[in-house]
């Protein structure tokens, strides 16, 4: 709407409001005087001023003061930062939070990643022979030592590992799966659709809650190429249920010359007190005789995103020969981080330095003390109120869905803001702090707070409290 379209009595008012808008250089100088440490470019200022002009020309009673324009610039910068990949503070209590990048990396993983990223590396160069080498050799021997497998292969995630196994070993043939294991994981990745997409035939056996070894035996035919077992990592079927044990399934597959594949999903290498009874480690799956076992690198293993395949040499080698491997291969940075993670398991500490393992196995008494210190510091410096409360943490990442881990948190209430409003302010803080809301309060679960996070939480709540 042009200014000339206003009635005469409104025209001068609109012109006056437009004149009151500060110039770009005045906004820039005022911003510099605040010494915020944040750079404000002229494009951001022009966008903010253009938005104010649109409001004025639309007949709105827009605030044209310099302070209001600076507030809008701050909001614009915050909105722009939301799209950047950046560190956040995980105060949700969900250790392997998929939306927050899952497992934080261990010291050796970070060191390996930085070393390889800083320059050239022997990614696919054999330093002994001076000829082309294999990128997989940097981790396969370590994986075999840790799991007891004959051979190993690594791709870019576990979905890719399953995809490669089906493509290489099943093709247009038939794969047998229990109906109770036809899972869907995050992002709509469904086992039946993956098999169909590759041209394979899915043979469902048993029922949702009960499948016996005879169901598998009767389903084997001329077109059968594999038996697939899928870990129900993100759900549970309880009550009147049954499945054949590992030895029955492995022996049946072996008797018919078929590979027994186990997608164990969130596979872990070493047990912890937090694990529920019956949860199988990767080494136990290998020892049970499965020909291939696939699992994720960034879940209970506590490393970078990766799809890991371990098992019998004859079957793993067939995966190496499949053309799809090129499209699914792991990159050098993830490979370096994975090698460092595996080194943590191979040394005397046995994986005790893995952050995800530390968080999952954290002592509740220690968490309560930490929550107490955090609440005390918040109450001392901020205008909000903080109290220590019991909480329930989760493994996350589609791992151990029924596991509720006793934890401790700080419940925070603001005198003017609702819990949802305070949560939103914390999410837009720098660094963003991601929390839960329960019982009308913001809940800061201390289980996943890294070193130094406590002070950042106090600083954020102090600043937000001052702003009202």
N, C-alpha and C positions, 0 to 999 in steps of 0.2 A: 504494500500500500504506500503510495507516494504521499509526502507531507501535504501537497496541494489538495488532496482528497478530503482533508479534514474541514469541518465547519469553521468559519472565521473565528469563533470564540475558542476553538481548540488549537488552531494553527499556531498561535504564538506560544502556547504552553508546550507544544511538541518541539518547536524550535529552541525554546529555552532549555529543555531537557537535553536535547542533542548537543547544545553548546556547553553544557556542564560536564559532558563526558571528557575525561582527561586525555591528553595526547599520549601517543605511544612512548615518547621519550620520557615523559613525566612518570608514567607507570614503571618504566625501566629503572629510573633513578630511585624511586621509592622502594622498589624491590631490592635494589642493591643496598640501600640503607638498612634493610632488615637483616642483612648478613645471614641468610638462611643456609647458604652453602649449595642451594639448588639453582641451576642455571635457568633463566627465563628468556626464551627467544622471542623475537618480535612477532613471529607468526602466531604464537600462542596468544600474545596480547591482542593482535589484530582480530583473531577469531573471537576472543572474549568481547571486545568492543563491538564487533559486528553483531554478536548475539544481543547485546544491550540495545543497539540501534533497532533491531527487528522488534524487540519488545516495545520500545517507545513508539515506533511507527504503527504497531498493532493496537496502540491506545492503552497499553499497560502502564501502571504506575511504577516504573523501573527505578531502582536506586542507582544513581549515576555518580555516587561519591567514589573517591579514590580508594577508600577502604573496601568498598563493595567490589570494585574491579579487582583489587588484589586478592580478595577472597575467592573470586571466580577463577583467577589465574592459578591459585593453589589447587582448586578443585580440578581444573583442566589438566594440571600436571599429574595429579593423583590418578585421574582417569586414564591418561596416557601410559602411566607406569603399570596399570593393571594388565596391559597386554604384553608386558615384557616378561621373559623368563627370569625369575629372580628368587632369592632365598626367602623362605617364610618360616615362621616359628610355629611348630606343631604342638598346640596345647589341647588337642582333641583326645589324647589317650589312645588313638588308633596308631599302632606302631608302623605297620606296612600300609600306610594310607595311599591308595592308588592315585588319588587326585593330587597328592602332595609329593609324588615322586618315589613312593615306596621306601626302600631301605637306604638310610644314610650309609656312606661308605666308610670302611675302616681306614686306619692310618696308612697301611701299606698299599691299599687300593688307590688312595689319593696320591701317594708318592709315585706309584707306577704310572698313573694316568698323566700326571704333570711331566714326568720325565719323558714319556713317549710323545706327548703333545708338543713339547718345546722344540723338537727338531725331527730329524730323520731317524728311522729305526730299522731293525732287521725283521720287519713284519713278515716278509716272504723271501727272505734271503738267508741261506745256510752259511753261517760264518765258518764252519768247518771245511766245507767243500768249495765255497766260493760260487756256488750255483743257486738257482732258484730253490726256495724252501716252501714249507707250508705254514700258514698262519696258525693253524690248529695245533701244531707241535708245541706251542708255547704253554698250552694248558692241558693237553690230553694226558700226558704222563702223570700230572698232579691229580687229575680227576680219577684216573685208574687207581692210584695209590689210596685215595680217600674213600673210594666206593668199592674197591675189589673187582671192578669190571676189567674185561680184557681190552676194551677199546672205548674211545670216546670221540664225540664230535660236538661242536658248539655252533649255534646259529643265533639269530638276533632276538628271538623270544620263544617261549614255550609253545605258543600257537604255531610258530614256524616249524618247531621241532616235530610236532604232531603232523603237520602238513607234509613235511618232507618224508616222514616215515610212511605215511599212507601212500604218497605219490610213488615212492621208490619200491615199496613192497607189495602194495595192493593193486595199483593201476586201475584197470577196468574190472578187476575181479571183485571178490566179495570179502567183507570183513565182518566178523561176528562181534556184537556188543550187547551187553545186558540192557534191557529197557530202563532199568533203574540208574544207568550210568550215561544216559543220553543228555549230557549237561549243556547248559549255555553259560558262558563266562561273560565278563564285561565287554561292552561294545557289540553285543549280539553275535559273538563267535559261537556257533553251534556245531557240535561234533557231527550230527547227521548231514548238515548242509556242506560241511567241509568235504566229507566223503563223496557226496553227490557232485560237488563242484569239480572234483578231480576225476570224475567219470567212474568212480567206484560204486559198488552196490552194498548197501547197508543191510545186514541180516540181524534183525532184533530178536532176542531170545528172552524167555522168561516173562515175568511181569514186573510192574514198577517196584514192588516190594520184595519179591522172591524170585530168585533164579538159581537153578541147580546145575550141577555138572552135566546131567543128562540133557538138559536144554541145549548146552553147547555141543555135546556129542551128536545129537540128532540133527543139528543144523549144519554140520560139516558136509560139504559136497564137492563136486568137481571144480566149482568156481571159487571155493574158499581159498583166500590167500593169507589171512592173518586172524588172530584173536586179539581183540583190544580190550583192555581193562582201563577204566577211567576213574580216577580218584574224585569223589564227590566233595571237592575242596570248599565249595561255597554254599553247601546245603547238606542236610541230613534227612534220611528216611529212617524213622524209628518205629518200634512196635513189632508187629509180626513180619519179620524180615529174615532173609537168608541169602548168602552168596557162597559159591564154592571157595575152598581155601586156595591159597597160591599154588601149592604143590599139585593139587588136582588139575588146575588150569594149565600149569606149565607142562605137566606130564601129558595131558591130552594134546596140546599143541605139538609137542615133540613127537608123539606117536604118529602124527599125520604130516610131519615135516613142515609145520607151520611156525612162524614166529609168534611168540607171545609178547605183546607190547603193553607196557604199563605206563600210562600217563599219570604220574604221581603228583603232578601239578606243583604244589608248594613244597617240594622235597627239601628235607633238612639232612645235614650230615651228622650232626651230633645232637643228642637228646638234651632236654632241659626239664626241670621240675614242673614247668608250666604246661608241658605237653599232656594231652589226655591219654588215657590207657588205650593201647591198640594202634596208636599212630605209628606208621612204619617209616623208618629212615630209608634213604636211597640205598645204602649198603645192604640193608635187610631185604629190599626188593631184588637187588642183584643176587644176593645169596640164595633167595628163593628160586632162582633159575630163570627169571624173565630174560628174554633175548634182548629186548630194548627197554630202557627206562628213561622217560623224559621228564624234565622239571625246569622250573624257573630259576634264574640267577638272582633276581631282586626280591624274592620273598623270604622264606625262612633261611635260605642260604646267607642272606644279608649282603649281597653283592650288587653289581650293576644289572641292567636289563640284559638278559641272555636266555637262550633256550639251550639246555644241556641234554645231550643224549649219551648214555653209557650203556654198555652191554657186551654181547658176544661179538668177537671180531668179525666172523663171517657175515653177520647181518649189518653191523655198522659200516663195513667196507662197501656194501651195496648202496648205502646212503651217500658215501663219498663219490660214487660214480654217477649220481643222478644230476641231470642238468639244472634242476631247480635249485640246487645248493648255491649256485652263483648268485641268484637273486635273494637268497635268504642269509647270506654269510654275515658274520659279526664284523663290526668295524674295529679299527686298531685301538681306539680309546676304551671301548667296552672290554676289549680283550685284555688290555693292560690292567684295567680295574679288576677284572675277574681273576687274573693271575695273582694280583696282590691279595685279593680276598682268600683265595685258596692257600696262599702262603701263611696266612693267619691261622688257618686250620692245621697246616702241616707242622707248625712249630710247637714248642713245648706247651704253650697256653691252650692249644686245641680249640681255637676259635673264641676264646674268652674276650678278645679285643674287638669282636664284631659288634658294632653299636646295636643292631637289631636284637642280637642275642642278649646283650646287656639289658636292654629295655624290657624285653619279654620276661627275663628272669630277675628283674630288680626286686630287692628286698622290700616288702611292704612297710616295715618299720623305718627304713631309710627314706622311703617316699613320703611317709607322714612327717618326718622331721624336716624334710626339704619343703613340703607344703607349709609347715608351720613358720619356717623362716621367711618364705615368700609372703605369706599373709601378714606377718609382722612388718615387713618392709613396705608393703603396700599401704597398710594402715598408718604408718609413720609419715609417709610423704605425699600420699594422694588424698583427694577429697572423697574417694569412694570408700565403701566398707568391704572388708574381706574376712572370710571365715573358712577354717579348714573343715572339709567334709569328706566322707568316704565316697569313692567313685568306682566305676567299673570300666576297665580298659579292654581293648580288643586287639587281636593280632592284625586283622585287616588284610587287604590284598587278596581276598578270596581264600584265605588260609584259616583253618580251625574256626569255622563259623559259629559253633556252639560254645566256644571257650570265652568265658567272662573272667577276666583277671582282676582280682581285687586291687584297688589302687587308692590314691588320695589326691584330692584336688582342692583348689581355692575357689570358693563361691564369691563372686564380686557383684556388688550392687551399686548403682550410681544414683545420687539423690534426685537428679532431674531426668535422666535418660532411662528408657525401658531396657530390658535385657537385650532385645533384638537391636535396638539403636546402638547400644554399647558394643555389641558384637560387630555391627557394621563399621563402627568407628575403628575398632581394632583391626578389622580386615583391610581397611584403607590406610592404616598406619605404615610407616616405613622403618623397619621391615614389617610386612603384614603379619598379624598374629591371628591364627585360626583357632577358634574355640567352639565349645558347644554351649547350648542354652538349656538349662534344666531347672525346674522349680522357680521360674521367674528370676533366675540369676545367670550370669555368665560363669561358666565352669572352666577353670584352667587346670587340666589334669597334668601333673608334673612328670608323669612317666616318660614322655617323649621330649622333654625340654633338654636341649644340649647345653654344654658349658657356656655360660655367659647369657643364656636366654632369660634367666630370672631377672637380671638387671634390666634387660630391654623391656620386659613386661612391666616392671615397676615404672620405668621411664615413660612408657606409653600411657599407662593409667594416670600418672601424675599430670602429663600434658593434657590428656583428654579431660581430666577433672578440672583443670584450670579453665579450659574452654567452655565448660558448662554444657 
